[in-house]
Amino acid sequence: MLDYNQDEVKAKLIHLGYDPKPDSKYAWTIHDPVGMRTEVAGAGFPEHIAGDCNGEAAGCPGGIEK
């Protein structure tokens, strides 16, 4: 992910009052004040997983070596 800094995103979420939990090396999971789970990820991340990775490429989250 271009220009995505996991540590900066975590710091910003904490600053905003959230308790981020790692969802992958490119995303965080937070819960809003009423308990709704939300994934916070770099721009284009969901499209990357759906269109490029299909969960199989080694360089993708959850991917496997072939």
Backbone as XML, in Angstrom:
<?xml version="1.0"?>
<chain id="A" units="angstrom">
  <residue number="1" name="MET">
    <atom name="N" x="0.854" y="-1.161" z="0.000"/>
    <atom name="CA" x="0.000" y="0.000" z="0.000"/>
    <atom name="C" x="0.904" y="1.230" z="0.000"/>
  </residue>
  <residue number="2" name="LEU">
    <atom name="N" x="0.784" y="2.022" z="-0.992"/>
    <atom name="CA" x="1.582" y="3.238" z="-1.077"/>
    <atom name="C" x="1.216" y="4.206" z="0.034"/>
  </residue>
  <residue number="3" name="ASP">
    <atom name="N" x="2.225" y="4.771" z="0.650"/>
    <atom name="CA" x="2.055" y="5.809" z="1.657"/>
    <atom name="C" x="1.175" y="5.393" z="2.837"/>
  </residue>
  <residue number="4" name="TYR">
    <atom name="N" x="1.074" y="4.118" z="3.130"/>
    <atom name="CA" x="0.288" y="3.665" z="4.284"/>
    <atom name="C" x="1.255" y="3.344" z="5.408"/>
  </residue>
  <residue number="5" name="ASN">
    <atom name="N" x="1.089" y="4.028" z="6.515"/>
    <atom name="CA" x="1.957" y="3.814" z="7.671"/>
    <atom name="C" x="1.102" y="3.308" z="8.827"/>
  </residue>
  <residue number="6" name="GLN">
    <atom name="N" x="1.197" y="2.024" z="9.112"/>
    <atom name="CA" x="0.358" y="1.376" z="10.127"/>
    <atom name="C" x="0.497" y="2.074" z="11.481"/>
  </residue>
  <residue number="7" name="ASP">
    <atom name="N" x="1.722" y="2.457" z="11.850"/>
    <atom name="CA" x="1.938" y="3.095" z="13.151"/>
    <atom name="C" x="1.271" y="4.462" z="13.230"/>
  </residue>
  <residue number="8" name="GLU">
    <atom name="N" x="1.312" y="5.228" z="12.146"/>
    <atom name="CA" x="0.663" y="6.544" z="12.131"/>
    <atom name="C" x="-0.845" y="6.406" z="12.243"/>
  </residue>
  <residue number="9" name="VAL">
    <atom name="N" x="-1.396" y="5.432" z="11.552"/>
    <atom name="CA" x="-2.844" y="5.210" z="11.617"/>
    <atom name="C" x="-3.247" y="4.818" z="13.037"/>
  </residue>
  <residue number="10" name="LYS">
    <atom name="N" x="-2.475" y="3.924" z="13.662"/>
    <atom name="CA" x="-2.761" y="3.523" z="15.040"/>
    <atom name="C" x="-2.733" y="4.734" z="15.970"/>
  </residue>
  <residue number="11" name="ALA">
    <atom name="N" x="-1.709" y="5.555" z="15.841"/>
    <atom name="CA" x="-1.586" y="6.738" z="16.697"/>
    <atom name="C" x="-2.774" y="7.672" z="16.521"/>
  </residue>
  <residue number="12" name="LYS">
    <atom name="N" x="-3.221" y="7.866" z="15.296"/>
    <atom name="CA" x="-4.366" y="8.748" z="15.027"/>
    <atom name="C" x="-5.646" y="8.168" z="15.632"/>
  </residue>
  <residue number="13" name="LEU">
    <atom name="N" x="-5.854" y="6.850" z="15.489"/>
    <atom name="CA" x="-7.044" y="6.224" z="16.062"/>
    <atom name="C" x="-7.056" y="6.347" z="17.580"/>
  </residue>
  <residue number="14" name="ILE">
    <atom name="N" x="-5.900" y="6.149" z="18.200"/>
    <atom name="CA" x="-5.800" y="6.309" z="19.653"/>
    <atom name="C" x="-6.082" y="7.750" z="20.044"/>
  </residue>
  <residue number="15" name="HIS">
    <atom name="N" x="-5.521" y="8.691" z="19.296"/>
    <atom name="CA" x="-5.761" y="10.116" z="19.552"/>
    <atom name="C" x="-7.254" y="10.444" z="19.485"/>
  </residue>
  <residue number="16" name="LEU">
    <atom name="N" x="-7.968" y="9.763" z="18.603"/>
    <atom name="CA" x="-9.412" y="9.989" z="18.454"/>
    <atom name="C" x="-10.241" y="9.241" z="19.499"/>
  </residue>
  <residue number="17" name="GLY">
    <atom name="N" x="-9.568" y="8.472" z="20.362"/>
    <atom name="CA" x="-10.259" y="7.799" z="21.449"/>
    <atom name="C" x="-10.639" y="6.350" z="21.190"/>
  </residue>
  <residue number="18" name="TYR">
    <atom name="N" x="-10.128" y="5.766" z="20.113"/>
    <atom name="CA" x="-10.422" y="4.371" z="19.807"/>
    <atom name="C" x="-9.338" y="3.448" z="20.361"/>
  </residue>
  <residue number="19" name="ASP">
    <atom name="N" x="-9.641" y="2.169" z="20.418"/>
    <atom name="CA" x="-8.698" y="1.145" z="20.864"/>
    <atom name="C" x="-8.470" y="0.203" z="19.683"/>
  </residue>
  <residue number="20" name="PRO">
    <atom name="N" x="-7.572" y="0.571" z="18.745"/>
    <atom name="CA" x="-7.396" y="-0.234" z="17.540"/>
    <atom name="C" x="-6.746" y="-1.586" z="17.812"/>
  </residue>
  <residue number="21" name="LYS">
    <atom name="N" x="-7.266" y="-2.604" z="17.143"/>
    <atom name="CA" x="-6.704" y="-3.958" z="17.200"/>
    <atom name="C" x="-6.246" y="-4.312" z="15.789"/>
  </residue>
  <residue number="22" name="PRO">
    <atom name="N" x="-5.060" y="-4.889" z="15.627"/>
    <atom name="CA" x="-4.585" y="-5.220" z="14.284"/>
    <atom name="C" x="-5.500" y="-6.236" z="13.602"/>
  </residue>
  <residue number="23" name="ASP">
    <atom name="N" x="-5.837" y="-5.941" z="12.346"/>
    <atom name="CA" x="-6.674" y="-6.831" z="11.553"/>
    <atom name="C" x="-5.820" y="-7.537" z="10.502"/>
  </residue>
  <residue number="24" name="SER">
    <atom name="N" x="-4.755" y="-6.893" z="10.108"/>
    <atom name="CA" x="-3.746" y="-7.434" z="9.204"/>
    <atom name="C" x="-2.597" y="-6.443" z="9.261"/>
  </residue>
  <residue number="25" name="LYS">
    <atom name="N" x="-1.586" y="-6.633" z="8.431"/>
    <atom name="CA" x="-0.499" y="-5.648" z="8.455"/>
    <atom name="C" x="-0.884" y="-4.366" z="7.730"/>
  </residue>
  <residue number="26" name="TYR">
    <atom name="N" x="-2.096" y="-4.322" z="7.171"/>
    <atom name="CA" x="-2.564" y="-3.134" z="6.461"/>
    <atom name="C" x="-3.848" y="-2.556" z="7.028"/>
  </residue>
  <residue number="27" name="ALA">
    <atom name="N" x="-4.358" y="-3.082" z="8.132"/>
    <atom name="CA" x="-5.656" y="-2.615" z="8.616"/>
    <atom name="C" x="-5.780" y="-2.748" z="10.131"/>
  </residue>
  <residue number="28" name="TRP">
    <atom name="N" x="-6.705" y="-1.972" z="10.677"/>
    <atom name="CA" x="-7.049" y="-2.018" z="12.090"/>
    <atom name="C" x="-8.542" y="-2.251" z="12.224"/>
  </residue>
  <residue number="29" name="THR">
    <atom name="N" x="-8.951" y="-2.857" z="13.334"/>
    <atom name="CA" x="-10.360" y="-2.971" z="13.673"/>
    <atom name="C" x="-10.605" y="-2.095" z="14.890"/>
  </residue>
  <residue number="30" name="ILE">
    <atom name="N" x="-11.683" y="-1.314" z="14.827"/>
    <atom name="CA" x="-12.097" y="-0.494" z="15.970"/>
    <atom name="C" x="-13.580" y="-0.752" z="16.227"/>
  </residue>
  <residue number="31" name="HIS">
    <atom name="N" x="-14.045" y="-0.362" z="17.405"/>
    <atom name="CA" x="-15.465" y="-0.417" z="17.738"/>
    <atom name="C" x="-15.911" y="0.995" z="18.075"/>
  </residue>
  <residue number="32" name="ASP">
    <atom name="N" x="-17.013" y="1.427" z="17.459"/>
    <atom name="CA" x="-17.510" y="2.768" z="17.740"/>
    <atom name="C" x="-18.204" y="2.779" z="19.109"/>
  </residue>
  <residue number="33" name="PRO">
    <atom name="N" x="-18.665" y="3.960" z="19.548"/>
    <atom name="CA" x="-19.245" y="4.058" z="20.895"/>
    <atom name="C" x="-20.430" y="3.126" z="21.159"/>
  </residue>
  <residue number="34" name="VAL">
    <atom name="N" x="-21.134" y="2.690" z="20.121"/>
    <atom name="CA" x="-22.264" y="1.772" z="20.339"/>
    <atom name="C" x="-21.881" y="0.319" z="20.075"/>
  </residue>
  <residue number="35" name="GLY">
    <atom name="N" x="-20.587" y="0.066" z="19.804"/>
    <atom name="CA" x="-20.107" y="-1.293" z="19.641"/>
    <atom name="C" x="-20.025" y="-1.814" z="18.221"/>
  </residue>
  <residue number="36" name="MET">
    <atom name="N" x="-20.319" y="-0.979" z="17.229"/>
    <atom name="CA" x="-20.247" y="-1.408" z="15.834"/>
    <atom name="C" x="-18.791" y="-1.605" z="15.434"/>
  </residue>
  <residue number="37" name="ARG">
    <atom name="N" x="-18.456" y="-2.779" z="14.897"/>
    <atom name="CA" x="-17.092" y="-3.099" z="14.464"/>
    <atom name="C" x="-16.846" y="-2.458" z="13.102"/>
  </residue>
  <residue number="38" name="THR">
    <atom name="N" x="-15.701" y="-1.798" z="12.971"/>
    <atom name="CA" x="-15.322" y="-1.136" z="11.729"/>
    <atom name="C" x="-13.868" y="-1.450" z="11.414"/>
  </residue>
  <residue number="39" name="GLU">
    <atom name="N" x="-13.585" y="-1.769" z="10.157"/>
    <atom name="CA" x="-12.211" y="-1.989" z="9.727"/>
    <atom name="C" x="-11.682" y="-0.694" z="9.126"/>
  </residue>
  <residue number="40" name="VAL">
    <atom name="N" x="-10.505" y="-0.294" z="9.550"/>
    <atom name="CA" x="-9.841" y="0.889" z="9.025"/>
    <atom name="C" x="-8.622" y="0.404" z="8.245"/>
  </residue>
  <residue number="41" name="ALA">
    <atom name="N" x="-8.585" y="0.713" z="6.946"/>
    <atom name="CA" x="-7.504" y="0.218" z="6.095"/>
    <atom name="C" x="-7.053" y="1.317" z="5.141"/>
  </residue>
  <residue number="42" name="GLY">
    <atom name="N" x="-5.888" y="1.112" z="4.553"/>
    <atom name="CA" x="-5.374" y="2.051" z="3.573"/>
    <atom name="C" x="-6.266" y="2.123" z="2.345"/>
  </residue>
  <residue number="43" name="ALA">
    <atom name="N" x="-6.261" y="3.273" z="1.696"/>
    <atom name="CA" x="-7.066" y="3.466" z="0.487"/>
    <atom name="C" x="-6.743" y="2.406" z="-0.546"/>
  </residue>
  <residue number="44" name="GLY">
    <atom name="N" x="-7.760" y="1.800" z="-1.110"/>
    <atom name="CA" x="-7.579" y="0.791" z="-2.136"/>
    <atom name="C" x="-7.346" y="-0.605" z="-1.612"/>
  </residue>
  <residue number="45" name="PHE">
    <atom name="N" x="-7.217" y="-0.777" z="-0.287"/>
    <atom name="CA" x="-6.925" y="-2.086" z="0.282"/>
    <atom name="C" x="-8.008" y="-3.126" z="-0.026"/>
  </residue>
  <residue number="46" name="PRO">
    <atom name="N" x="-9.287" y="-2.832" z="0.224"/>
    <atom name="CA" x="-10.306" y="-3.848" z="-0.091"/>
    <atom name="C" x="-10.320" y="-4.240" z="-1.568"/>
  </residue>
  <residue number="47" name="GLU">
    <atom name="N" x="-10.129" y="-3.254" z="-2.439"/>
    <atom name="CA" x="-10.094" y="-3.535" z="-3.866"/>
    <atom name="C" x="-8.882" y="-4.386" z="-4.230"/>
  </residue>
  <residue number="48" name="HIS">
    <atom name="N" x="-7.755" y="-4.125" z="-3.575"/>
    <atom name="CA" x="-6.530" y="-4.893" z="-3.792"/>
    <atom name="C" x="-6.757" y="-6.362" z="-3.423"/>
  </residue>
  <residue number="49" name="ILE">
    <atom name="N" x="-7.354" y="-6.590" z="-2.267"/>
    <atom name="CA" x="-7.608" y="-7.955" z="-1.821"/>
    <atom name="C" x="-8.582" y="-8.652" z="-2.773"/>
  </residue>
  <residue number="50" name="ALA">
    <atom name="N" x="-9.652" y="-7.982" z="-3.125"/>
    <atom name="CA" x="-10.678" y="-8.593" z="-3.973"/>
    <atom name="C" x="-10.200" y="-8.802" z="-5.403"/>
  </residue>
  <residue number="51" name="GLY">
    <atom name="N" x="-9.497" y="-7.802" z="-5.951"/>
    <atom name="CA" x="-9.154" y="-7.869" z="-7.360"/>
    <atom name="C" x="-7.813" y="-8.482" z="-7.683"/>
  </residue>
  <residue number="52" name="ASP">
    <atom name="N" x="-6.840" y="-8.323" z="-6.795"/>
    <atom name="CA" x="-5.483" y="-8.753" z="-7.100"/>
    <atom name="C" x="-5.066" y="-10.004" z="-6.335"/>
  </residue>
  <residue number="53" name="CYS">
    <atom name="N" x="-5.474" y="-10.105" z="-5.102"/>
    <atom name="CA" x="-4.961" y="-11.171" z="-4.244"/>
    <atom name="C" x="-5.795" y="-12.439" z="-4.282"/>
  </residue>
  <residue number="54" name="ASN">
    <atom name="N" x="-7.084" y="-12.289" z="-4.197"/>
    <atom name="CA" x="-7.981" y="-13.434" z="-4.056"/>
    <atom name="C" x="-7.550" y="-14.324" z="-2.903"/>
  </residue>
  <residue number="55" name="GLY">
    <atom name="N" x="-6.824" y="-13.730" z="-1.920"/>
    <atom name="CA" x="-6.401" y="-14.468" z="-0.740"/>
    <atom name="C" x="-5.342" y="-15.518" z="-0.985"/>
  </residue>
  <residue number="56" name="GLU">
    <atom name="N" x="-4.744" y="-15.529" z="-2.174"/>
    <atom name="CA" x="-3.815" y="-16.602" z="-2.494"/>
    <atom name="C" x="-2.369" y="-16.165" z="-2.689"/>
  </residue>
  <residue number="57" name="ALA">
    <atom name="N" x="-2.127" y="-14.948" z="-3.100"/>
    <atom name="CA" x="-0.773" y="-14.507" z="-3.389"/>
    <atom name="C" x="0.034" y="-14.363" z="-2.104"/>
  </residue>
  <residue number="58" name="ALA">
    <atom name="N" x="1.282" y="-14.808" z="-2.121"/>
    <atom name="CA" x="2.124" y="-14.780" z="-0.924"/>
    <atom name="C" x="2.302" y="-13.373" z="-0.372"/>
  </residue>
  <residue number="59" name="GLY">
    <atom name="N" x="2.298" y="-12.351" z="-1.221"/>
    <atom name="CA" x="2.484" y="-10.981" z="-0.770"/>
    <atom name="C" x="1.237" y="-10.333" z="-0.224"/>
  </residue>
  <residue number="60" name="CYS">
    <atom name="N" x="0.134" y="-11.047" z="-0.217"/>
    <atom name="CA" x="-1.135" y="-10.506" z="0.257"/>
    <atom name="C" x="-1.439" y="-10.999" z="1.662"/>
  </residue>
  <residue number="61" name="PRO">
    <atom name="N" x="-2.204" y="-10.215" z="2.432"/>
    <atom name="CA" x="-2.576" y="-10.664" z="3.769"/>
    <atom name="C" x="-3.265" y="-12.020" z="3.697"/>
  </residue>
  <residue number="62" name="GLY">
    <atom name="N" x="-2.809" y="-12.959" z="4.482"/>
    <atom name="CA" x="-3.385" y="-14.293" z="4.498"/>
    <atom name="C" x="-2.980" y="-15.157" z="3.331"/>
  </residue>
  <residue number="63" name="GLY">
    <atom name="N" x="-2.115" y="-14.594" z="2.449"/>
    <atom name="CA" x="-1.693" y="-15.345" z="1.270"/>
    <atom name="C" x="-0.736" y="-16.476" z="1.608"/>
  </residue>
  <residue number="64" name="ILE">
    <atom name="N" x="-0.583" y="-17.374" z="0.686"/>
    <atom name="CA" x="0.268" y="-18.533" z="0.910"/>
    <atom name="C" x="1.348" y="-18.596" z="-0.153"/>
  </residue>
  <residue number="65" name="GLU">
    <atom name="N" x="2.481" y="-19.175" z="0.212"/>
    <atom name="CA" x="3.557" y="-19.407" z="-0.757"/>
    <atom name="C" x="3.138" y="-20.516" z="-1.713"/>
  </residue>
  <residue number="66" name="LYS">
    <atom name="N" x="3.450" y="-20.356" z="-2.955"/>
    <atom name="CA" x="3.130" y="-21.407" z="-3.941"/>
    <atom name="C" x="4.394" y="-21.990" z="-4.482"/>
  </residue>
</chain>
